[in-house]
Amino acid sequence: MTQHPDLAHSSARRRAARHTGKTGAVLLAAMLLAGSAVVPASATVPTSGGAAVGTAPAPVSDTVAEELSEGVPAAPSAQGTVDVSITDVSHPTAQPGDVVTVRARITNHTGAAVSGANVNFAVNYVAITSRAEVTEWASADLLDPVRGVPTTKPLGRLNAGASKDVSFTYDPGVEYLQGFGPRRFAVSVDDPTGRLGIARSFLLYDADGVERAPMRLSILAGITGPATDPADHSTTDIELAQLAAAGQRLDGVVEVAEHSKLSLAVDPSVMAVAAASKDSALIAWSERLLDAAGRTATYTLPDRDPDLAALAHANVRTMGPRSFLRSPRLDDWRVPKSWLQGLAWPADGAVPDIETLGLAVAAGRPNVLVSGGLAAESGTTTGRAEVSTPSGTAHAAVTDPTLTSALLSATDLSQAETADAESAADTGSTGTTTTAAEGTQRLLAETAAIVNQSPEVPPTKSIVMPRTWTPDAAAATSVLRALEDADWVETTTLDDLFAQDAPDVARTPLPNRKVHKAELSATSVKALERARDAIVTFSSIAVDDPAPLWKPGVARLAGPLAVAQRADPGIRNLLAKRVLEAADKFTHESVTVVPRQDINFITDVGNIPVRVRNTLDVDATVTVVLRPDHPRLTVGDRSTTTVPAGQELDVQVPVRAIGSGDVDVTAQLLTPSGAKITDDSAFQVRVRAGWEEVGTWVAAGLVALLFLAGIWRTVRRGRSPYRATREDVEEATGTAAEAPESPDATGSTTATNSVAVRAE
């Protein structure tokens, strides 16, 4: 590739230029005055309503042109600073015969009117061949030098807060540009006292039209929900509907996916809420997402997008259908079979450690997105790496931070700043906001430099947008289409990168353990895990179908672990406290022993009734256990029974009394598997062993005594003088008793002349 030498680009010349001090400032002022004194006839002063077009560079003296091409450093303007932004480049990639029009907008932020300033457009015709040069130019300071002979236009008066649009045309053929690659260009605003503002960008030019092996580039965005309490269905539905509304985060991601090759990582719980919503707009959004996801590589995240680092640093279990990485989905929504599995996405803004990657591998998610760290120690290489962990090998997709930052700054409407200096360094974020045109040219320049550095086998790179990305859909689509149209870039999906072998290159190692301050504390995570275990254990009382009991509880406990909760640790900690209290109440107060008064137990063997209350919507099968504090009362077999939903039931527990005395008894409820359900309920039993038998004999004796006393009294008193005799009866009735007749020969008796006497 043939290029013009850039003698003025040496580091020695740059250092000398930066130390010119006041002499340089005076020289620059003189040059600007000379440049503005001779304005080409075709250049007109732009107005606020339109852009003037300069068709030829302003004629300047040979000495001034030489100094400008060498890049004399500027001095700060006495009028302050203005904002300069590139709004359009007519040919993102120019070829021979193309005339490029560059449009810029100048906005006055000085608080006072700006006057006497000029707008300068300059192109350095030397092609850039390395990413380091691209970064150096893009990150240059306001006063760093600009090389190239400028085209100059007067700005005119620009009031405070006002903006003006200006445009320049540039014919690369005039400069006889050669080779392939990006060229530096700048639009600056200068006045006689110094520089007010500057926008630096890149002109992509392909002079030879040689066919090149393209580099492959994948872009991934996430579909994740808001930071809410999963149990608060109405709030979750409302906030999700707001995020999916036109122009908001989730709507923008779907729109970009509909018009470009954008890979997706979706939290299934978001789709479940949207599909079950009564909001027609939210349902329509979910249908659009399903359609877009079916046309690209779509990965399934764990439900509610839990923070992998927080789980790893608390050493919680990750396997099993009830773990936080496999927490239940409340609504009956099924993930499409075409969606890809096995992806782990650590929280944005922090370098993941070996512990986090090990947890991902143990959970069956070995494909890990690494958005910070694992940088190649030299050269430009494919963004794939193999990382050894105690659980196995993690297949890492290493995000390119510079490409990601360029796309983010050009398309993100939220303008969310990096949480802290550490995460900013981790992600390579510059924190700047650029226009879509500037972002497009930066990405084209970066990718062209990558191809120039590895022309034989260009590497594969990936861009992973943060979860908070709120895209300007039109801008993002425009940038991605420009990448797709570039001959040296092949846009692809993330699965293509995971399918490639990791190159054998030295990389910056990941830390073994690094706890980020935004994580939920290990103490809180362990408390959530214990509460989850308690709910799962308690749910076994619903023998037929325990899912209706444990699913809502486990889903709610996963809420504080969501990555989205990192945005506000204070609210997250309050949520964690609230869900732990709710879980404790659910497992300890849903099925309880009804408190009772003390009991008198006066038999050797019998039953003690224990009343059990079930406030659940399902039948509860429980085992009642009594634990006396003294061996004078022993408990027989445990009593297991099913208490109907919403009812109370007395459970008879068999006991035996060995001696007499007061015994304190504790009543416990157990699950069918023997796990304790509730806190103990205590009462006292007054044991009087044998009292029942003694009482029976005493009662029988009393009855016998009374009977004997009655007989003795009767015998002692004899015949009563008031008792009527036979003679008394005959005398009273006037009849005499007839002697019975002798039986006749047949053996029968005949009562002749008998009279019926009516009893008086």
C-alpha positions in Angstrom: 0.0 0.0 0.0 1.5 3.3 -1.1 1.1 6.3 1.3 2.4 9.8 1.4 5.0 10.3 4.2 3.8 12.2 7.2 7.0 13.9 8.3 5.2 16.2 10.7 3.7 13.2 12.6 6.8 12.3 14.5 6.8 12.4 18.3 9.7 14.8 18.4 7.8 17.3 16.2 4.7 16.9 18.4 6.6 17.5 21.6 8.3 20.6 20.1 4.9 21.9 18.8 3.3 21.5 22.3 6.1 23.6 23.9 5.9 26.6 21.5 3.9 28.5 24.2 3.0 32.1 23.5 5.1 32.2 20.3 2.9 29.5 18.8 -0.3 31.3 19.9 0.9 34.6 18.3 1.8 32.7 15.2 -1.5 31.0 15.0 -3.3 34.3 15.5 -1.3 35.8 12.6 -2.1 32.8 10.4 -5.8 33.0 11.2 -5.9 36.7 10.4 -4.0 36.0 7.1 -6.4 33.1 6.3 -9.5 35.1 7.1 -8.3 38.1 5.1 -8.4 36.1 1.9 -11.7 34.2 1.5 -12.5 32.4 -1.7 -15.3 33.8 -3.8 -17.3 30.7 -3.5 -17.4 30.8 0.3 -20.3 32.6 1.8 -21.2 33.4 5.4 -23.6 30.7 6.7 -26.8 31.8 8.3 -28.7 30.1 11.1 -31.2 28.7 8.6 -28.8 27.0 6.2 -25.3 25.9 5.4 -22.8 27.6 3.1 -20.6 25.4 1.0 -17.0 26.1 0.3 -15.8 24.4 -2.9 -12.1 25.2 -2.7 -9.5 25.8 -0.1 -8.7 29.4 0.8 -5.5 30.6 -0.8 -2.8 31.1 1.9 0.8 31.9 1.7 3.4 29.1 1.4 4.7 29.8 4.9 1.3 29.7 6.5 0.3 26.6 4.6 3.5 24.8 5.7 2.9 25.8 9.4 -0.7 24.7 9.2 0.2 21.4 7.7 2.7 20.7 10.4 0.1 21.3 13.0 0.9 24.3 15.2 -0.8 23.9 18.6 -3.6 26.4 19.3 -4.2 28.6 22.2 -7.5 28.9 24.1 -9.8 31.6 22.9 -10.5 34.5 25.1 -14.2 34.2 24.2 -14.5 30.8 25.8 -15.5 27.5 24.2 -18.2 26.5 21.7 -19.4 23.0 20.8 -18.6 21.7 17.4 -20.1 18.4 16.2 -20.1 16.6 12.9 -23.7 16.0 11.8 -23.3 14.3 8.5 -20.6 12.8 6.1 -22.2 12.3 2.7 -19.9 9.4 1.9 -19.0 7.4 5.0 -16.6 5.5 2.7 -15.4 7.5 -0.3 -13.9 6.1 -3.5 -12.2 7.8 -6.5 -14.7 10.2 -8.1 -16.7 10.9 -4.9 -16.9 14.4 -3.6 -17.5 14.3 0.1 -19.8 16.9 1.9 -19.1 17.3 5.6 -21.8 19.1 7.7 -21.1 20.5 11.2 -23.1 22.3 13.8 -21.6 25.0 16.0 -23.4 25.8 19.3 -22.4 28.7 21.5 -22.2 27.6 25.2 -20.1 30.6 26.3 -22.9 32.6 27.8 -22.2 35.6 25.6 -22.3 36.3 21.9 -19.3 35.1 19.8 -18.0 37.2 17.0 -15.0 37.5 14.7 -14.5 33.7 14.6 -13.8 31.5 11.6 -14.7 27.9 10.9 -11.8 25.8 9.5 -12.0 22.4 7.8 -8.8 20.5 7.3 -7.9 17.0 6.1 -4.7 15.1 6.7 -4.3 13.0 3.6 -2.0 10.4 5.2 -3.8 7.1 5.8 -4.0 5.7 9.4 -2.8 2.1 9.7 -3.1 1.3 13.4 -5.8 1.5 16.1 -3.4 3.5 18.3 -3.4 6.3 15.8 -7.2 6.3 15.6 -7.4 6.5 19.4 -4.8 9.3 19.5 -6.6 11.5 17.1 -10.1 10.8 18.5 -9.0 11.6 22.1 -6.9 14.6 21.2 -7.4 17.7 23.3 -9.0 20.9 22.2 -5.7 22.6 21.7 -3.8 19.7 20.1 -2.6 20.5 16.6 -4.5 19.9 13.4 -2.6 19.1 10.2 -3.6 19.9 6.7 -4.3 23.1 4.7 -7.7 24.4 5.9 -10.7 25.7 4.1 -11.9 28.7 6.1 -15.3 30.4 6.5 -16.3 33.2 8.7 -18.7 32.2 11.4 -20.3 35.5 11.9 -22.1 36.5 15.1 -23.3 33.6 17.2 -25.5 34.5 20.1 -25.4 32.7 23.4 -27.2 29.4 23.2 -27.6 29.7 19.5 -26.4 27.2 16.8 -25.3 27.4 13.2 -24.9 24.8 10.6 -22.0 24.9 8.2 -20.9 22.6 5.4 -17.7 21.9 3.5 -17.1 19.9 0.4 -13.9 17.9 -0.2 -12.7 16.1 -3.3 -10.2 13.4 -2.3 -9.0 13.2 -5.9 -7.6 16.8 -5.6 -5.2 15.6 -2.9 -4.3 12.5 -4.8 -5.1 10.2 -1.8 -3.6 6.8 -2.2 -4.1 3.4 -0.5 -6.9 2.3 1.8 -7.7 3.6 5.3 -9.1 6.4 7.4 -7.8 10.0 7.1 -8.0 12.5 9.9 -10.1 15.6 9.4 -11.3 18.3 11.8 -13.7 21.2 11.9 -12.5 23.8 14.2 -13.7 27.3 15.3 -11.0 29.8 15.9 -10.8 33.5 16.5 -7.8 35.9 16.6 -7.2 35.0 20.3 -7.3 31.2 20.0 -9.5 28.2 19.5 -13.1 28.1 20.6 -13.9 24.5 19.7 -13.1 21.5 17.5 -14.6 18.3 16.2 -12.2 15.5 15.1 -13.4 12.7 12.9 -12.3 10.4 10.0 -12.7 10.3 6.3 -12.7 6.7 5.0 -11.1 6.5 1.5 -10.4 3.4 -0.6 -8.2 4.6 -3.5 -7.3 1.2 -5.0 -10.6 -0.8 -4.6 -8.7 -4.0 -3.8 -10.9 -6.8 -2.5 -10.0 -7.5 1.1 -10.9 -10.3 3.5 -13.4 -8.8 5.9 -13.3 -8.9 9.6 -16.4 -10.2 11.3 -18.3 -8.1 13.9 -21.2 -9.1 16.2 -23.3 -6.7 18.2 -25.4 -7.9 21.2 -28.0 -6.1 23.3 -30.1 -7.2 26.2 -33.8 -7.3 27.0 -33.9 -7.1 30.8 -36.6 -5.8 33.1 -36.8 -3.0 35.7 -35.7 -3.2 39.3 -38.9 -4.2 41.0 -40.3 -6.6 43.5 -41.5 -9.7 41.6 -44.4 -10.1 44.0 -45.7 -6.6 43.1 -47.3 -7.6 39.8 -49.1 -4.3 39.1 -45.9 -2.2 39.6 -43.8 -4.6 37.5 -46.4 -4.5 34.7 -46.6 -0.7 34.7 -42.8 -0.2 34.8 -42.2 -2.7 32.0 -44.9 -1.1 29.9 -43.1 2.2 30.4 -39.7 0.7 29.2 -41.4 -0.8 26.2 -43.2 2.4 25.2 -42.3 4.1 22.0 -38.8 5.7 22.2 -37.9 4.0 25.4 -35.2 1.4 26.1 -36.8 -1.9 25.3 -38.8 -0.4 22.3 -35.5 1.0 20.9 -33.7 -2.4 21.2 -36.5 -4.2 19.4 -36.6 -1.6 16.6 -32.8 -1.9 16.0 -33.1 -5.7 16.0 -35.9 -5.4 13.4 -33.7 -3.5 11.0 -30.2 -4.9 11.6 -28.3 -8.0 12.5 -28.4 -7.4 16.3 -28.0 -10.4 18.6 -30.2 -10.5 21.7 -30.0 -11.8 25.2 -33.5 -12.0 26.8 -34.7 -12.4 30.3 -37.6 -14.8 30.0 -39.4 -13.3 33.0 -39.8 -10.1 31.0 -41.5 -11.9 28.2 -43.7 -13.8 30.7 -44.9 -10.5 32.3 -45.5 -8.9 28.9 -47.4 -11.9 27.5 -49.7 -12.1 30.5 -50.3 -8.3 30.6 -53.6 -6.7 30.0 -51.9 -3.7 28.3 -52.4 -4.1 24.6 -49.3 -2.0 23.7 -47.1 -4.2 25.9 -48.5 -7.4 24.4 -47.8 -5.9 20.9 -44.3 -5.1 21.9 -43.7 -8.7 23.1 -45.0 -10.0 19.8 -42.6 -7.7 17.9 -39.7 -9.0 20.1 -40.6 -12.6 19.4 -40.6 -12.0 15.7 -37.3 -10.1 15.7 -35.7 -12.8 18.0 -36.7 -15.4 15.5 -34.5 -13.8 12.8 -31.3 -13.5 14.8 -29.2 -15.3 17.4 -31.2 -14.9 20.7 -29.8 -16.2 24.0 -31.9 -17.0 27.1 -30.7 -15.4 30.3 -31.6 -16.8 33.7 -35.0 -15.6 34.9 -34.8 -12.1 36.5 -31.2 -11.8 35.4 -29.4 -12.6 38.7 -26.1 -11.0 39.6 -23.6 -13.9 39.0 -20.8 -12.2 40.9 -22.9 -11.7 44.0 -23.9 -15.4 43.9 -20.3 -16.6 43.3 -18.8 -14.5 46.1 -21.5 -15.8 48.6 -20.7 -19.4 47.4 -24.3 -20.3 46.9 -25.5 -23.4 45.1 -26.3 -23.1 41.4 -27.6 -26.5 40.5 -31.1 -27.8 40.8 -34.5 -26.7 39.6 -35.0 -24.3 42.5 -31.7 -22.5 42.5 -31.5 -18.8 41.9 -30.0 -19.4 38.5 -33.0 -21.5 37.7 -35.7 -19.7 39.6 -39.3 -20.3 38.5 -41.3 -18.3 36.1 -44.6 -17.3 37.6 -46.5 -17.1 34.4 -47.0 -20.0 32.1 -44.8 -18.8 29.3 -42.4 -21.1 27.4 -39.0 -20.1 25.9 -39.0 -20.8 22.1 -36.9 -23.8 21.2 -34.9 -21.8 18.7 -33.4 -19.6 21.4 -29.9 -20.5 22.5 -28.9 -21.7 25.9 -25.8 -21.6 28.0 -25.0 -17.9 28.1 -23.7 -16.1 31.2 -23.7 -12.3 31.3 -21.9 -10.9 34.4 -23.0 -7.4 35.5 -21.9 -4.5 33.4 -19.2 -2.1 34.5 -16.9 -4.5 36.3 -14.2 -7.0 35.4 -15.5 -10.5 36.1 -13.3 -12.8 38.2 -12.5 -16.4 38.1 -15.0 -17.2 40.8 -17.8 -15.7 38.7 -16.8 -17.6 35.6 -16.5 -20.8 37.7 -20.1 -20.4 38.9 -21.3 -19.9 35.4 -19.6 -23.1 34.2 -21.0 -25.0 37.2 -24.5 -23.7 36.4 -24.3 -25.0 32.8 -23.6 -21.7 31.3 -20.0 -21.9 30.0 -20.4 -19.2 27.3 -19.5 -16.0 29.2 -19.5 -12.4 28.0 -16.5 -10.6 29.3 -16.8 -6.9 28.9 -13.7 -5.9 30.8 -10.3 -7.7 31.1 -8.6 -10.5 29.0 -7.1 -7.8 26.8 -4.5 -9.1 24.4 -1.1 -8.1 25.5 0.0 -7.3 21.9 -1.6 -7.0 18.5 -5.2 -7.3 17.4 -6.7 -10.7 17.8 -10.1 -12.4 17.7 -12.2 -11.8 20.8 -12.4 -15.4 22.0 -10.5 -16.8 25.0 -10.6 -19.9 27.1 -10.4 -19.4 30.9 -9.7 -22.2 33.3 -11.8 -22.3 36.4 -12.2 -24.8 39.3 -15.5 -25.9 37.7 -14.1 -26.3 34.2 -13.3 -24.2 31.2 -15.2 -21.0 30.4 -15.6 -20.0 26.8 -15.3 -16.2 26.9 -16.4 -13.8 24.3 -14.2 -10.8 24.9 -15.9 -7.5 24.2 -14.0 -4.8 22.3 -14.3 -1.8 24.7 -13.3 0.8 22.1 -15.8 -0.3 19.5 -18.5 -0.7 22.2 -17.8 2.8 23.5 -17.9 4.3 20.0 -21.3 2.8 19.3 -22.7 3.6 22.7 -21.7 7.3 22.7 -23.2 7.7 19.2 -26.6 6.0 20.0 -27.4 6.0 23.7 -30.2 8.4 24.6 -29.9 7.8 28.3 -26.4 9.3 28.5 -25.9 7.2 31.6 -22.4 7.9 33.0 -20.2 5.1 34.3 -20.8 4.4 37.9 -17.3 5.0 39.1 -13.7 5.5 37.9 -12.9 1.8 38.4 -15.7 0.6 36.1 -14.9 3.3 33.6 -11.4 2.0 33.4 -12.7 -1.6 33.2 -15.0 -0.9 30.2 -12.8 1.6 28.4 -15.7 4.0 28.4 -14.8 7.6 27.6 -18.1 9.0 28.9 -18.4 11.3 25.8 -21.5 11.7 23.7 -21.1 12.0 19.9 -23.4 12.2 16.9 -24.4 9.3 14.8 -22.1 10.6 12.0 -19.1 10.8 14.3 -19.8 7.4 15.7 -20.1 5.9 12.2 -16.8 7.4 11.1 -15.1 6.2 14.3 -16.3 2.7 13.9 -15.3 2.6 10.3 -11.9 4.0 11.1 -11.4 1.4 13.9 -12.5 -1.6 11.7 -10.4 -0.4 8.8 -7.3 -0.1 11.0 -8.0 -3.6 12.3 -8.1 -5.0 8.8 -4.9 -3.0 7.9 -3.1 -4.6 10.9 -4.2 -8.1 10.0 -4.9 -8.1 6.2 -4.5 -11.9 5.7 -6.8 -13.2 8.4 -8.8 -10.4 10.0 -10.0 -11.1 13.5 -13.5 -11.4 14.7 -14.7 -8.8 17.2 -17.8 -8.3 19.3 -19.7 -5.4 20.8 -21.9 -5.9 23.8 -24.1 -3.0 24.7 -24.8 -2.5 28.4 -28.2 -3.5 29.8 -29.1 0.2 30.2 -28.6 1.0 26.5 -31.5 3.2 25.4 -30.8 3.4 21.7 -31.8 6.2 19.4 -33.2 3.6 17.0 -32.7 5.7 13.9 -29.1 6.6 14.8 -28.2 3.0 15.7 -29.7 1.6 12.6 -27.8 4.1 10.5 -24.5 3.2 12.1 -25.0 -0.5 11.8 -26.1 -0.2 8.2 -22.9 1.8 7.4 -20.9 -1.1 9.0 -22.8 -3.6 6.9 -22.2 -1.6 3.7 -18.4 -1.5 4.4 -16.6 -3.9 2.2 -14.1 -4.8 5.0 -16.7 -5.6 7.6 -19.0 -8.6 7.8 -21.7 -8.2 10.5 -22.6 -11.5 12.1 -24.2 -12.8 15.2 -22.6 -13.7 18.6 -22.9 -17.5 18.1 -20.4 -17.2 15.2 -17.8 -15.9 17.6 -18.5 -18.7 20.2 -18.1 -21.2 17.4 -14.5 -20.1 16.7 -11.4 -21.5 18.4 -9.7 -19.2 20.9 -6.4 -17.9 19.5 -3.3 -18.8 21.4 -2.3 -15.3 22.6 -1.2 -13.8 25.9 -4.0 -12.0 27.6 -4.2 -9.9 30.8 -5.4 -12.5 33.4 -8.7 -12.1 35.3 -8.4 -11.7 39.0 -9.2 -14.8 41.1 -11.6 -12.9 43.3 -12.7 -9.3 43.1 -15.8 -8.0 44.9 -17.4 -5.0 43.4 -18.9 -2.5 45.8 -22.2 -2.5 43.9 -22.8 -6.2 44.6 -25.3 -7.4 47.2 -23.3 -8.5 50.2 -22.5 -12.1 50.8 -24.4 -12.0 54.1 -27.6 -10.9 52.4 -27.2 -13.5 49.6 -26.7 -16.3 52.2 -29.8 -15.1 54.0 -31.8 -15.2 50.8 -30.5 -18.7 50.1 -31.5 -19.9 53.6 -35.0 -18.4 53.1 -35.3 -20.2 49.7 -34.4 -23.5 51.3 -37.0 -22.9 54.0 -39.7 -22.2 51.5 -38.8 -25.2 49.4 -38.8 -27.5 52.4 -42.1 -26.0 53.7 -43.8 -26.5 50.3 -43.6 -30.3 50.8 -46.7 -30.1 53.0 -48.7 -29.8 49.7 -48.0 -33.5 48.9 -49.9 -33.5 45.6 -48.4 -30.4 44.1 -45.9 -28.2 46.0 -45.2 -25.8 43.1 -48.0 -23.3 44.0 -46.3 -22.8 47.3 -42.6 -22.6 46.5 -42.7 -20.9 43.1 -43.9 -17.4 44.2 -41.7 -17.4 47.3 -38.5 -18.4 45.4 -39.2 -16.0 42.6 -39.6 -13.1 45.1 -36.4 -14.0 46.9 -34.6 -13.8 43.5 -35.7 -10.1 43.1 -32.9 -8.4 45.2 -30.3 -10.4 43.2 -31.2 -8.9 39.8 -28.4 -7.0 38.1 -30.9 -4.1 37.7 -31.0 -3.7 41.5 -27.3 -2.6 41.4 -28.5 0.8 40.3 -29.7 1.7 43.7 -28.2 -0.4 46.5 -30.2 1.4 49.2 -33.6 0.4 47.7 -32.2 -3.1 47.0 -31.2 -3.6 50.6 -34.7 -2.6 51.7 -36.2 -5.0 49.2 -34.0 -7.8 50.5 -35.1 -7.1 54.1 -38.8 -7.0 53.0 -38.7 -10.3 51.1 -36.8 -12.1 53.9 -39.5 -11.0 56.4 -42.2 -12.2 54.0 -40.6 -15.5 53.6 -40.2 -16.0 57.3 -43.9 -15.1 57.9 -45.0 -17.5 55.1 -43.1 -20.5 56.5 -43.9 -19.9 60.2 -47.4 -18.5 60.1 -49.3 -20.2 57.3 -49.8 -23.5 59.2 -49.7 -23.2 63.0 -50.6 -24.8 66.3 -53.5 -23.0 67.9 -52.5 -22.0 71.5 -54.5 -23.7 74.2 -54.9 -23.8 78.0 -53.3 -26.3 80.4 -54.6 -29.8 80.3 -55.5 -32.3 83.1 -54.4 -35.8 82.2 -55.8 -38.3 84.7 -55.4 -41.6 82.9 -52.5 -43.8 82.2 -53.1 -44.0 78.4 -54.9 -41.5 76.2 -54.8 -38.8 73.6 -54.0 -35.1 73.8 -55.8 -33.0 71.2 -53.6 -30.5 69.3 -55.5 -28.0 67.1 -53.8 -27.1 63.8 -54.8 -24.1 61.7 -54.2 -24.0 57.9 -54.5 -20.5 56.3 -53.2 -21.7 52.9 -55.2 -22.1 49.8 -54.1 -25.8 49.5 -54.5 -28.8 51.9 -51.6 -29.2 54.2 -50.3 -32.6 55.3 -48.5 -32.2 58.6 -47.1 -34.3 61.4 -47.7 -33.2 65.0 -45.0 -34.0 67.6 -45.3 -33.5 71.4 -42.1 -33.2 73.4 -42.6 -33.4 77.2 -39.9 -32.1 79.4 -40.2 -35.0 81.9 -40.3 -38.8 81.4 -43.5 -39.1 83.5 -45.3 -38.4 80.3 -44.3 -40.3 77.2 -45.5 -39.8 73.6 -46.5 -42.6 71.4 -46.5 -42.6 67.6 -46.4 -39.3 65.7 -49.8 -38.2 64.3 -49.9 -37.2 60.6 -53.0 -35.7 59.2 -54.2 -33.5 56.4 -55.7 -30.2 57.4 -58.1 -28.8 54.7 -57.3 -25.4 53.1 -58.5 -22.5 55.3 -59.7 -24.7 58.2 -58.7 -25.9 61.7 -58.5 -29.5 62.8 -57.8 -31.3 66.1 -55.1 -33.8 65.8 -55.1 -36.6 68.5 -51.6 -37.4 69.8 -51.4 -40.7 71.9 -49.5 -40.3 75.2 -48.9 -42.5 78.3 -48.6 -41.4 81.9 -46.0 -43.1 84.1 -46.2 -40.9 87.2 -48.0 -37.9 88.5 -46.9 -34.3 88.3 -46.9 -31.2 86.1 -45.2 -31.6 82.7 -44.4 -28.8 80.2 -45.1 -30.0 76.7 -43.9 -28.5 73.4 -46.0 -29.0 70.3 -44.2 -29.0 66.9 -45.4 -29.3 63.4 -43.3 -31.2 60.9 -43.4 -31.6 57.1 -44.0 -35.2 55.9 -40.3 -35.5 55.4 -39.7 -34.5 59.1 -38.5 -30.9 58.7 -39.7 -28.5 61.3 -42.3 -26.0 60.1 -43.2 -23.5 62.9 -41.9 -22.2 66.1 -42.8 -24.3 69.2 -46.1 -24.0 70.9 -45.9 -24.8 74.7 -48.6 -25.7 77.3 -48.7 -27.6 80.6 -50.2 -31.0 81.3 -51.1 -31.8 84.9 -50.5 -35.6 84.9 -52.3 -37.6 87.6 -51.5 -41.2 86.6 -54.2 -43.8 87.9 -56.6 -41.2 89.1 -59.2 -42.4 86.6 -59.1 -46.0 88.0 -59.2 -44.9 91.6 -62.1 -42.6 90.9 -64.0 -45.4 89.3 -63.5 -47.7 92.3 -64.4 -44.9 94.7 -67.6 -44.2 92.8 -68.5 -47.9 92.6 -67.8 -48.2 96.4 -70.1 -45.3 97.1 -72.9 -46.8 95.0 -72.5 -50.2 96.8 -72.5 -48.5 100.2 -75.7 -46.6 99.4 -77.3 -49.9 98.2 -76.4 -51.8 101.4 -77.5 -48.9 103.5 -80.9 -49.0 101.9 -81.3 -52.7 102.5 -80.1 -52.4 106.2 -82.6 -49.6 106.7 -85.4 -51.6 105.4 -84.7 -54.7 107.5 -84.1 -52.6 110.6 -87.5 -50.8 110.4 -89.5 -54.0 109.7 -93.2 -54.1 108.4 -94.8 -50.8 108.3 -97.9 -50.2 110.5 -99.5 -48.5 107.6 -99.4 -51.4 105.2 -102.9 -52.9 104.4 -103.5 -56.6 105.2 -105.9 -59.1 103.5 -108.4 -58.7 106.2 -108.4 -55.0 105.7 -109.1 -55.4 102.1 -112.0 -57.9 102.6 -113.5 -55.7 105.2 -113.3 -52.7 103.0 -114.8 -54.4 100.0 -117.5 -56.4 101.8 -116.4 -59.7 100.2 -114.7 -62.7 101.4 -112.0 -64.4 99.6 -113.1 -67.5 97.8 -111.1 -70.6 98.3 -109.8 -72.0 95.1 -111.8 -74.9 93.7 -110.3 -78.3 93.4 -109.5 -79.3 90.0 -111.9 -81.5 88.2 -111.2 -84.7 86.5 -109.8 -82.9 83.5 -107.4 -80.9 85.6 -109.0 -77.6 85.0 -110.7 -75.4 87.5 -114.1 -73.9 87.3 -114.9 -70.5 88.9 -118.6 -70.5 89.4 -120.4 -67.6 90.8 -117.2 -65.5 90.4 -117.6 -61.7 90.6 -115.3 -59.1 89.1 -114.2 -56.6 91.7 -113.2 -53.2 90.5 -110.2 -51.8 92.3 -111.0 -48.7 94.2 
